[in-house]
Amino acid sequence: MSPVIDEIFRIFGIRGSEEYGGEAVSQLEHALQTAALATSEGVQETLVAAALLHDIGHLLPNGNIHEENGHEWLSQSFPSAVTEPVRLHVAAKRYLCTVDPAYSATLSPASVRSLAVQGGPMTSEEVTKFEGHPHFTAAVRLRRWDDEAKV
C-alpha cells in the first residue's frame, strides 16, 4: 500500500473508535457509512474517497477547524476532487440551512449545536459565492450523506 493509505489506516486504527461528536456512532462508523452512501449512488471514486475522509481532520492534531485541517493534510496526497468537498462540507451545511427551509429540521441535535459554532446559515452573498465554486455540487452531496451517516 501507499504511505498515505497506511497512515489513514493507522489514524482510524488509533482514533476511529472515538465518539463522533455527540452522535450514536464512532468516527470510523460515520466515515464508513458516509462512504457507503456515496457508493450506493454510483459516484466517482474521488467523491467516495472524500466521503470516507471528510472528517479525518477531527482525528488529526489541531483538529478544531476539522474541514480545513483535513483539507490541508489530504492535499499532500489527493487531488482537489477529494480535498475540496472535504474543505467545503461545513459550508455546505450552512448553505443548505439558508436555501432549504426543511433542511434545518433534519439536523441532529449535535449538528445544530455545531452549526452555531460554524457561523450559522449563510448570508445571501455567501450563498452566491458558494454556488460559484467548482466543487459546490460535490460538497452539497457529501453534506447530505454526512447528515444521514449517523446510525
C-alpha positions as CSV (number, residue, x, y, z in Angstrom):
1,M,0.0,0.0,0.0
2,S,1.0,3.6,-0.4
3,P,2.3,5.5,2.7
4,V,-0.8,7.8,2.8
5,I,-3.2,4.8,2.8
6,D,-1.1,3.2,5.6
7,E,-1.3,6.4,7.5
8,I,-5.1,6.6,7.1
9,F,-5.4,3.0,8.4
10,R,-3.2,3.9,11.3
11,I,-5.2,7.0,12.2
12,F,-8.5,5.2,12.1
13,G,-7.0,2.3,14.0
14,I,-5.9,4.6,16.8
15,R,-8.8,7.1,16.9
16,G,-11.6,5.5,14.8
17,S,-13.4,4.1,17.9
18,E,-13.8,7.6,19.4
19,E,-17.3,9.1,19.6
20,Y,-18.4,11.1,16.6
21,G,-19.2,14.5,18.1
22,G,-22.1,13.5,20.3
23,E,-23.7,11.2,17.8
24,A,-24.5,7.5,18.4
25,V,-21.7,6.3,16.1
26,S,-17.9,6.2,16.2
27,Q,-15.7,8.2,13.9
28,L,-14.9,5.1,11.9
29,E,-18.6,4.0,11.7
30,H,-19.5,7.5,10.5
31,A,-16.8,7.5,7.8
32,L,-17.8,4.1,6.5
33,Q,-21.5,4.9,6.5
34,T,-20.8,8.2,4.6
35,A,-18.7,6.3,2.0
36,A,-21.3,3.6,1.7
37,L,-24.0,6.1,0.9
38,A,-21.8,7.7,-1.7
39,T,-21.0,4.3,-3.2
40,S,-24.7,3.4,-3.3
41,E,-25.3,6.4,-5.6
42,G,-22.6,5.3,-8.1
43,V,-20.5,8.5,-7.8
44,Q,-16.9,8.8,-8.9
45,E,-14.2,7.2,-6.7
46,T,-12.8,10.6,-5.8
47,L,-16.2,11.6,-4.2
48,V,-16.4,8.2,-2.4
49,A,-12.9,9.0,-1.0
50,A,-14.0,12.4,0.0
51,A,-17.0,10.9,1.8
52,L,-14.8,8.4,3.6
53,L,-12.2,11.0,4.7
54,H,-14.4,14.1,5.1
55,D,-14.0,14.2,8.9
56,I,-10.4,13.0,9.2
57,G,-9.4,16.5,10.4
58,H,-11.2,15.6,13.7
59,L,-8.6,12.8,14.1
60,L,-5.5,14.8,13.3
61,P,-3.6,17.1,15.7
62,N,-5.1,20.6,15.8
63,G,-8.5,19.4,14.6
64,N,-10.5,22.3,15.8
65,I,-11.4,23.5,12.3
66,H,-11.6,20.0,11.1
67,E,-12.6,20.8,7.5
68,E,-9.5,23.0,7.0
69,N,-7.2,20.6,8.9
70,G,-8.4,17.6,6.9
71,H,-8.2,19.5,3.6
72,E,-4.6,20.6,4.4
73,W,-3.5,17.1,5.3
74,L,-5.3,15.4,2.4
75,S,-4.0,18.0,-0.1
76,Q,-0.5,16.5,0.3
77,S,-1.6,13.2,-1.4
78,F,-5.1,13.6,-3.0
79,P,-6.5,15.7,-5.9
80,S,-8.9,18.6,-5.4
81,A,-11.8,16.3,-6.4
82,V,-11.2,14.7,-3.0
83,T,-9.9,17.6,-0.9
84,E,-12.3,20.4,-1.9
85,P,-15.6,18.6,-1.0
86,V,-13.9,17.9,2.4
87,R,-13.0,21.5,2.8
88,L,-16.5,22.7,1.8
89,H,-18.7,20.2,3.6
90,V,-19.2,22.5,6.6
91,A,-20.0,25.4,4.3
92,A,-22.5,23.1,2.6
93,K,-24.4,22.7,5.8
94,R,-24.5,26.4,6.3
95,Y,-25.7,26.8,2.7
96,L,-28.4,24.2,3.0
97,C,-29.7,25.8,6.2
98,T,-30.1,29.0,4.1
99,V,-31.6,27.7,0.9
100,D,-33.7,24.7,2.1
101,P,-36.1,25.6,4.9
102,A,-36.8,22.0,5.6
103,Y,-33.1,21.0,5.9
104,S,-32.5,22.5,9.4
105,A,-35.3,20.4,10.8
106,T,-33.3,17.2,9.7
107,L,-30.2,18.1,11.6
108,S,-29.3,16.1,14.6
109,P,-29.0,18.0,17.9
110,A,-25.2,17.8,17.8
111,S,-25.2,19.1,14.2
112,V,-27.5,22.0,15.3
113,R,-25.0,22.9,18.1
114,S,-22.0,22.8,15.7
115,L,-23.8,25.0,13.2
116,A,-23.8,27.8,15.6
117,V,-20.0,27.5,16.1
118,Q,-19.5,27.2,12.3
119,G,-21.2,30.5,11.6
120,G,-24.9,29.7,11.3
121,P,-26.7,30.0,8.0
122,M,-25.0,31.8,5.1
123,T,-25.7,35.3,4.0
124,S,-27.0,35.9,0.5
125,E,-23.6,37.0,-0.6
126,E,-22.0,33.8,0.9
127,V,-24.7,31.7,-1.0
128,T,-23.8,33.3,-4.3
129,K,-20.1,32.8,-3.8
130,F,-20.6,29.2,-2.6
131,E,-22.8,28.3,-5.6
132,G,-20.0,29.6,-7.9
133,H,-17.4,27.2,-6.5
134,P,-16.4,24.4,-8.9
135,H,-16.9,21.8,-6.2
136,F,-20.2,23.2,-5.0
137,T,-22.4,20.2,-6.1
138,A,-20.0,17.6,-4.7
139,A,-19.8,19.4,-1.4
140,V,-23.6,19.5,-1.1
141,R,-23.9,15.8,-2.0
142,L,-21.2,15.0,0.6
143,R,-23.1,17.1,3.2
144,R,-26.3,15.2,2.7
145,W,-24.5,11.8,3.1
146,D,-22.7,13.2,6.2
147,D,-26.1,14.0,7.7
148,E,-27.5,10.6,7.0
149,A,-24.5,8.6,8.3
150,K,-25.2,8.7,12.0
151,V,-27.0,5.4,12.7
